[in-house]
């Protein structure tokens, strides 16, 4: 038994996952502290305003059809596996080129449209749109920080990845605390958010400059990336990126559209309760996301090597383990977490207790469903996965509006979110696992 445990712990995937998971503990704690500070000091109405502003930006991001983050994540892992330094340079440069253009477009677009739409949707008030415009300024610095994380992940440098994430959350906590101390308002949080994005971007770029040449497969320097930005061709990377974008953006609507409907039909306080439910789900999700982070690199590399039979065996075991963990973990979370809501967030947020219990279904389903994202992207099954999401979104939202229109609440919004994810993940599994099994059988027959 002990020898089996030692063998298990010697596997790189296991060691990388444990390193990531250890880092997630610190990240989760700091994120929880920041969340509690924001919720308690802003109170439901102001917190609802802040949540709507973030949601407006998230809905706007649906228009970003480049899919550059997810496509770079997958393609960079493949390029590292192949040792193709020229392709790596092009991928970095393409990412910077696209995100710079999108950031400029977003700031201009939201400054023109955001306040007017906000005034029409939220009772004659422009503040939500103005805050969303300010939040758009974080797109570029956040993207550059994320690029460094993608680079570390693709090299499977998970300890450095974990340290950088913890430093990121520490800066967020410090900026949030400073903002709430000086001005506990949505406007104060906007200044905090901008400061946090710029600081973490500079921190990540400084670290990247120091280590980029130390990997076995070397990464280009920041200066080399900038010189390549203008010359990098767009065409070869565009199609795969667009499919990734559509998939990711439609998935983001699974939470954002119900939140927007709650804001329009039930008011800002109801938005605050649903948003708090979302925030509560991110806490256990962070504690389990190390597996997903590791799979982003491991799955594309395995498929790049043509190891379908081994991946099929490992994936079946992973599905069983994650399903059992999801049921046990989120059942306990639904039972105990709501008891702490009035204690931590205050009696004003007691209505969020039921929302959190309902959303435990969403948490459990996404814990299992999250492992299939890297798989269907690397297998080239983007179109079927996208069609599943689009059909699910249309059907569930239409039914939800017909059933709940006159009595729309935060709890109803939470049940709509659950239904969206249960249907989408179930159908996606039905598409992806048979495709992997067919390739595994073909590999065995060839061998």
C-alpha positions as CSV (number, residue, x, y, z in Angstrom):
1,X,0.0,0.0,0.0
2,X,2.8,2.4,1.0
3,X,4.7,1.5,-2.2
4,X,1.7,2.2,-4.3
5,X,1.3,5.6,-2.7
6,X,4.9,6.4,-3.3
7,X,4.6,5.4,-7.0
8,X,1.4,7.5,-7.3
9,X,3.1,10.5,-5.8
10,X,6.1,10.2,-8.1
11,X,3.9,10.9,-11.2
12,X,4.5,14.4,-12.5
13,X,0.7,15.0,-13.0
14,X,0.1,14.2,-9.4
15,X,3.0,16.3,-8.1
16,X,2.1,19.3,-10.3
17,X,-1.6,19.1,-9.1
18,X,-0.5,18.9,-5.5
19,X,1.8,21.9,-5.9
20,X,-1.1,23.9,-7.6
21,X,-3.5,22.8,-4.9
22,X,-1.2,23.9,-2.1
23,X,-1.1,27.3,-3.7
24,X,-4.9,27.4,-4.0
25,X,-5.3,27.3,-0.3
26,X,-3.6,30.7,0.1
27,X,-5.4,32.1,-2.9
28,X,-8.8,30.9,-1.6
29,X,-8.2,32.5,1.8
30,X,-7.2,35.9,0.4
31,X,-10.1,35.9,-2.1
32,X,-12.6,35.1,0.7
33,X,-11.2,37.9,2.9
34,X,-11.5,40.4,0.0
35,X,-15.0,39.2,-0.8
36,X,-16.2,39.6,2.8
37,X,-14.8,43.1,3.1
38,X,-16.5,44.2,-0.1
39,X,-19.9,42.6,0.7
40,X,-20.0,43.9,4.3
41,X,-18.9,47.4,3.6
42,X,-20.9,48.0,0.4
43,X,-24.3,46.5,1.6
44,X,-26.8,45.0,-0.8
45,X,-27.8,48.0,-3.0
46,X,-24.2,49.2,-3.7
47,X,-22.9,45.6,-4.0
48,X,-25.7,45.0,-6.5
49,X,-24.5,48.0,-8.5
50,X,-20.9,46.7,-8.5
51,X,-22.1,43.2,-9.5
52,X,-24.1,44.6,-12.4
53,X,-21.1,46.6,-13.7
54,X,-18.9,43.5,-13.7
55,X,-21.7,41.6,-15.4
56,X,-22.1,44.3,-18.1
57,X,-18.4,43.9,-18.9
58,X,-18.7,40.1,-18.9
59,X,-21.6,40.3,-21.3
60,X,-19.7,42.8,-23.5
61,X,-16.8,40.3,-23.6
62,X,-19.1,37.9,-25.4
63,X,-18.4,40.1,-28.5
64,X,-14.8,39.1,-28.3
65,X,-14.7,36.3,-30.9
66,X,-10.9,35.9,-31.0
67,X,-10.8,33.1,-28.4
68,X,-7.1,34.0,-28.1
69,X,-6.7,32.9,-24.5
70,X,-8.0,29.4,-24.8
71,X,-6.6,28.9,-28.3
72,X,-3.1,30.1,-27.1
73,X,-3.3,27.8,-24.1
74,X,-3.9,24.7,-26.3
75,X,-1.6,25.7,-29.2
76,X,1.2,26.8,-26.9
77,X,1.2,23.4,-25.1
78,X,1.4,21.7,-28.5
79,X,4.2,23.9,-29.6
80,X,6.2,23.3,-26.4
81,X,5.7,19.6,-26.8
82,X,7.1,19.8,-30.3
83,X,9.9,22.2,-29.3
84,X,8.9,24.7,-32.0
85,X,10.3,28.0,-30.8
86,X,9.2,29.9,-33.9
87,X,5.6,28.9,-33.4
88,X,5.9,29.9,-29.7
89,X,7.0,33.4,-30.7
90,X,4.2,33.7,-33.2
91,X,1.6,32.6,-30.6
92,X,2.8,35.1,-28.0
93,X,2.9,37.9,-30.6
94,X,-0.6,37.0,-32.0
95,X,-2.0,37.1,-28.4
96,X,-0.6,40.5,-27.7
97,X,-1.7,41.9,-31.0
98,X,-5.3,40.7,-30.6
99,X,-5.7,41.7,-27.0
100,X,-4.4,45.2,-27.6
101,X,-6.9,45.7,-30.4
102,X,-9.8,44.3,-28.3
103,X,-8.9,46.4,-25.3
104,X,-8.9,49.6,-27.3
105,X,-12.2,48.7,-29.0
106,X,-13.8,47.8,-25.7
107,X,-13.0,51.1,-24.0
108,X,-14.3,53.1,-26.9
109,X,-17.4,50.9,-27.3
110,X,-18.4,50.9,-23.7
111,X,-17.8,54.6,-23.2
112,X,-20.3,55.2,-26.1
113,X,-22.9,52.6,-25.3
114,X,-22.6,51.7,-21.6
115,X,-24.1,54.7,-19.8
116,X,-27.1,55.0,-22.2
117,X,-27.9,51.3,-21.9
118,X,-27.5,51.5,-18.2
119,X,-29.9,54.4,-17.9
120,X,-32.5,52.5,-20.0
121,X,-32.2,49.1,-18.1
122,X,-31.6,50.1,-14.5
123,X,-34.1,52.8,-13.6
124,X,-32.6,55.9,-15.2
125,X,-29.2,55.5,-13.7
126,X,-25.9,55.7,-15.7
127,X,-23.5,54.6,-12.9
128,X,-23.5,50.9,-13.9
129,X,-22.5,51.8,-17.5
130,X,-19.8,54.2,-16.3
131,X,-18.3,51.7,-13.9
132,X,-18.3,49.1,-16.7
133,X,-16.4,51.5,-19.0
134,X,-13.8,52.0,-16.3
135,X,-13.5,48.2,-15.8
136,X,-12.8,47.9,-19.5
137,X,-9.4,49.6,-18.8
138,X,-8.4,46.4,-17.0
139,X,-8.7,44.2,-20.1
140,X,-5.2,44.7,-21.5
141,X,-3.2,44.5,-18.2
142,X,-5.2,41.4,-17.1
143,X,-4.5,39.8,-20.5
144,X,-0.8,40.3,-20.3
145,X,-0.7,38.9,-16.8
146,X,-2.7,35.9,-18.0
147,X,-0.3,35.4,-20.9
148,X,2.5,34.8,-18.4
149,X,0.3,32.3,-16.6
150,X,-0.4,30.5,-19.9
151,X,3.3,30.4,-20.6
152,X,4.1,28.8,-17.2
153,X,1.2,26.4,-17.5
154,X,2.3,25.2,-21.0
155,X,5.8,24.5,-19.6
156,X,4.2,22.7,-16.7
157,X,6.0,25.0,-14.3
158,X,3.3,24.7,-11.8
159,X,5.1,25.8,-8.7
160,X,6.0,29.2,-10.3
161,X,2.4,29.3,-11.6
162,X,1.1,28.8,-8.1
163,X,3.4,31.4,-6.5
164,X,2.4,34.0,-9.1
165,X,-1.3,33.4,-8.4
166,X,-0.8,33.8,-4.7
167,X,1.1,37.1,-5.2
168,X,-1.8,38.2,-7.5
169,X,-4.4,37.6,-4.8
170,X,-2.3,39.3,-2.2
171,X,-2.2,42.5,-4.3
172,X,-5.9,42.2,-4.9
173,X,-6.5,42.0,-1.1
174,X,-4.3,44.9,-0.4
175,X,-5.9,47.1,-3.1
176,X,-9.4,46.2,-2.0
177,X,-8.6,46.9,1.7
178,X,-7.1,50.3,0.8
179,X,-10.1,51.2,-1.4
180,X,-12.6,50.3,1.3
181,X,-10.7,52.1,3.9
182,X,-10.6,55.3,1.9
183,X,-13.9,55.1,0.0
184,X,-16.2,52.1,0.5
185,X,-18.2,52.7,-2.7
186,X,-18.4,51.1,-6.2
187,X,-16.3,54.0,-7.5
188,X,-13.6,53.3,-4.9
189,X,-13.6,49.7,-5.9
190,X,-13.1,50.7,-9.5
191,X,-9.9,52.6,-8.6
192,X,-8.8,49.5,-6.6
193,X,-9.4,47.2,-9.5
194,X,-7.4,49.3,-11.9
195,X,-4.5,49.6,-9.5
196,X,-4.5,45.8,-8.9
197,X,-4.5,45.0,-12.7
198,X,-1.6,47.3,-13.4
199,X,0.5,46.1,-10.5
200,X,0.0,42.4,-11.2
201,X,0.8,42.9,-14.9
202,X,4.1,44.6,-14.1
203,X,4.9,41.9,-11.5
204,X,4.2,39.1,-14.0
205,X,6.1,40.7,-16.8
206,X,9.2,41.3,-14.6
207,X,9.1,37.6,-13.6
208,X,8.7,36.5,-17.2
209,X,11.7,38.6,-18.3
210,X,13.8,36.8,-15.7
211,X,12.9,33.2,-16.5
212,X,11.9,33.1,-20.2
213,X,15.3,31.9,-21.4
214,X,15.7,29.3,-18.6
215,X,13.2,26.7,-19.9
216,X,14.2,23.6,-21.8
217,X,12.1,25.0,-24.7
218,X,13.0,28.6,-24.5
219,X,10.5,31.4,-24.6
220,X,11.0,34.7,-26.5
221,X,11.9,37.9,-24.5
222,X,9.2,40.6,-24.1
223,X,11.1,42.8,-26.6
224,X,11.2,40.1,-29.2
225,X,7.5,39.5,-28.8
226,X,6.8,43.2,-29.3
227,X,8.9,43.3,-32.5
228,X,7.0,40.3,-33.8
229,X,3.5,41.8,-33.1
230,X,3.3,43.7,-36.3
231,X,4.6,40.9,-38.5
232,X,2.7,37.9,-37.1
233,X,0.1,36.6,-39.5
234,X,-3.5,36.5,-38.3
235,X,-5.0,34.0,-40.7
236,X,-3.4,30.7,-39.4
237,X,-4.6,31.3,-35.9
238,X,-8.0,32.9,-36.4
239,X,-10.4,30.0,-37.1
240,X,-9.4,27.9,-34.1
241,X,-9.5,31.0,-31.9
242,X,-13.0,32.0,-33.1
243,X,-14.4,28.6,-32.2
244,X,-12.8,28.8,-28.8
245,X,-14.3,32.3,-28.3
246,X,-17.8,31.3,-29.2
247,X,-17.6,28.3,-26.9
248,X,-16.3,30.3,-24.0
249,X,-18.5,33.3,-24.5
250,X,-21.7,31.3,-24.8
251,X,-20.7,29.4,-21.6
252,X,-20.2,32.8,-19.8
253,X,-23.8,33.7,-20.6
254,X,-25.0,30.7,-18.5
255,X,-24.4,32.9,-15.4
256,X,-24.5,36.4,-16.8
257,X,-27.8,36.4,-18.5
258,X,-29.7,35.0,-15.5
259,X,-28.0,37.7,-13.4
260,X,-29.0,40.4,-15.8
261,X,-32.6,39.1,-15.8
262,X,-32.7,39.2,-12.1
263,X,-31.4,42.8,-12.2
264,X,-34.0,43.9,-14.7
265,X,-37.0,42.0,-13.2
266,X,-36.2,41.8,-9.4
267,X,-33.8,44.7,-8.6
268,X,-30.3,45.3,-7.4
269,X,-30.7,43.6,-4.0
270,X,-31.7,40.4,-5.7
271,X,-28.7,40.7,-7.9
272,X,-26.5,41.0,-4.8
273,X,-27.9,37.8,-3.4
274,X,-27.3,35.9,-6.6
275,X,-23.8,37.4,-7.1
276,X,-23.0,36.3,-3.5
277,X,-24.1,32.8,-4.4
278,X,-21.7,32.9,-7.4
279,X,-18.9,34.1,-5.2
280,X,-19.6,31.4,-2.7
281,X,-19.2,28.8,-5.4
282,X,-15.8,30.1,-6.4
283,X,-14.4,29.2,-3.0
284,X,-14.7,25.4,-3.4
285,X,-14.0,25.8,-7.1
286,X,-10.6,27.3,-6.3
287,X,-9.8,24.4,-4.1
288,X,-10.4,21.9,-6.9
289,X,-9.3,23.9,-9.9
290,X,-5.7,22.6,-9.7
291,X,-6.8,19.6,-11.7
292,X,-8.2,21.7,-14.5
293,X,-5.1,23.9,-14.6
294,X,-2.9,20.8,-15.0
295,X,-5.2,19.2,-17.6
296,X,-4.9,22.3,-19.8
297,X,-1.3,21.3,-20.5
298,X,-1.4,17.5,-20.1
299,X,-4.3,16.7,-22.4
300,X,-3.1,18.6,-25.5
301,X,0.4,17.1,-25.0
302,X,-1.0,13.5,-24.8
303,X,-3.1,14.0,-27.9
304,X,-0.1,15.6,-29.7
305,X,1.8,12.4,-29.0
306,X,-1.1,10.3,-30.2
307,X,-1.6,8.5,-26.8
308,X,-5.3,8.0,-27.1
309,X,-5.6,4.6,-25.4
310,X,-3.7,5.7,-22.3
311,X,-5.7,9.0,-22.2
312,X,-9.0,7.0,-22.4
313,X,-8.1,4.9,-19.5
314,X,-6.9,7.8,-17.4
315,X,-9.9,9.9,-18.3
316,X,-12.5,7.2,-17.3
317,X,-10.8,7.0,-13.8
318,X,-10.7,10.8,-13.5
319,X,-14.5,11.1,-14.3
320,X,-15.4,8.5,-11.6
321,X,-13.2,10.2,-9.0
322,X,-14.4,13.7,-9.8
323,X,-18.1,12.7,-9.8
324,X,-17.7,11.1,-6.4
325,X,-15.8,14.1,-5.1
326,X,-18.4,16.5,-6.5
327,X,-21.3,14.8,-4.8
328,X,-19.7,14.5,-1.4
329,X,-18.0,17.9,-1.4
330,X,-20.9,20.1,-2.6
331,X,-23.5,18.2,-0.5
332,X,-21.4,19.2,2.6
333,X,-20.9,22.7,1.2
334,X,-24.7,23.1,0.7
335,X,-25.4,21.9,4.2
336,X,-22.9,24.0,6.2
337,X,-21.9,27.1,4.1
338,X,-25.2,29.0,4.4
339,X,-24.9,28.9,8.2
340,X,-22.0,31.3,8.0
341,X,-23.7,33.8,5.7
342,X,-25.2,36.0,8.4
343,X,-22.2,35.6,10.6
344,X,-19.7,36.7,7.9
345,X,-21.7,38.9,5.6
346,X,-24.3,40.3,7.9
347,X,-28.1,39.8,8.4
348,X,-28.8,41.8,5.2
349,X,-27.6,38.8,3.2
350,X,-29.7,36.1,4.9
351,X,-31.8,35.7,1.6
352,X,-28.5,34.5,-0.1
353,X,-28.5,31.4,2.1
354,X,-31.1,29.6,0.0
355,X,-29.3,30.8,-3.2
356,X,-26.1,29.2,-2.1
357,X,-27.8,25.9,-1.3
358,X,-29.5,25.8,-4.8
359,X,-26.2,26.7,-6.6
360,X,-24.4,23.8,-5.0
361,X,-25.9,21.8,-7.9
362,X,-24.2,24.1,-10.4
363,X,-20.9,23.8,-8.4
364,X,-21.0,20.0,-8.5
365,X,-21.9,19.8,-12.2
366,X,-19.1,22.2,-13.2
367,X,-16.6,20.3,-11.1
368,X,-17.2,17.2,-13.3
369,X,-17.9,19.1,-16.6
370,X,-14.7,21.2,-16.3
371,X,-12.4,18.3,-17.1
372,X,-14.0,17.9,-20.6
373,X,-13.0,21.4,-21.8
374,X,-9.3,20.7,-22.5
375,X,-10.4,17.3,-24.1
376,X,-12.9,18.6,-26.7
377,X,-10.7,21.5,-27.6
378,X,-7.7,19.3,-28.2
379,X,-9.8,16.7,-30.1
380,X,-11.1,19.4,-32.4
381,X,-14.8,18.9,-31.3
382,X,-15.4,22.6,-30.8
383,X,-18.4,22.8,-33.1
384,X,-20.5,20.0,-31.5
385,X,-19.7,21.4,-28.0
386,X,-20.7,24.9,-29.1
387,X,-24.0,23.7,-30.6
388,X,-24.8,22.0,-27.3
389,X,-24.3,25.2,-25.4
390,X,-26.3,27.4,-27.9
391,X,-29.3,25.0,-28.0
392,X,-29.2,24.6,-24.2
393,X,-29.1,28.4,-23.6
394,X,-32.0,29.2,-25.9
395,X,-34.3,26.4,-24.6
396,X,-33.7,26.9,-20.9
397,X,-33.9,30.7,-20.9
398,X,-37.2,30.6,-22.9
399,X,-38.7,28.1,-20.6
400,X,-37.3,30.0,-17.5
401,X,-38.9,33.3,-18.7
402,X,-42.2,31.6,-19.3
403,X,-42.3,29.9,-15.9
404,X,-40.8,32.6,-13.7
405,X,-41.4,36.0,-15.5
406,X,-44.0,37.2,-12.9
407,X,-42.1,35.9,-9.9
408,X,-38.5,36.2,-10.8
409,X,-36.2,36.1,-7.8
410,X,-32.5,35.3,-7.1
411,X,-33.5,31.7,-6.2
412,X,-35.3,31.3,-9.5
413,X,-32.2,32.7,-11.3
414,X,-30.1,30.1,-9.5
415,X,-32.3,27.2,-10.6
416,X,-32.1,28.5,-14.2
417,X,-28.3,28.4,-13.9
418,X,-28.4,24.8,-12.5
419,X,-30.6,23.7,-15.4
420,X,-28.3,25.3,-18.0
421,X,-25.2,23.5,-16.7
422,X,-26.9,20.1,-16.1
423,X,-28.2,19.9,-19.6
424,X,-25.1,21.3,-21.3
425,X,-22.6,19.1,-19.4
426,X,-24.7,16.0,-19.9
427,X,-24.9,16.5,-23.6
428,X,-21.2,17.4,-24.0
429,X,-20.2,14.2,-22.2
430,X,-22.4,12.3,-24.7
431,X,-20.4,13.8,-27.6
432,X,-16.8,13.8,-26.3
433,X,-16.3,10.5,-24.5
434,X,-17.4,8.3,-27.5
435,X,-15.1,10.3,-29.8
436,X,-12.1,9.6,-27.4
437,X,-13.0,5.9,-27.2
438,X,-13.1,5.6,-31.0
439,X,-9.6,7.0,-31.3
440,X,-8.3,4.8,-28.5
441,X,-9.7,1.7,-30.2
442,X,-8.2,2.8,-33.5
443,X,-4.8,3.3,-31.8
444,X,-4.9,-0.2,-30.4
445,X,-5.9,-1.7,-33.7
446,X,-3.0,0.1,-35.4
447,X,-0.6,-1.1,-32.8
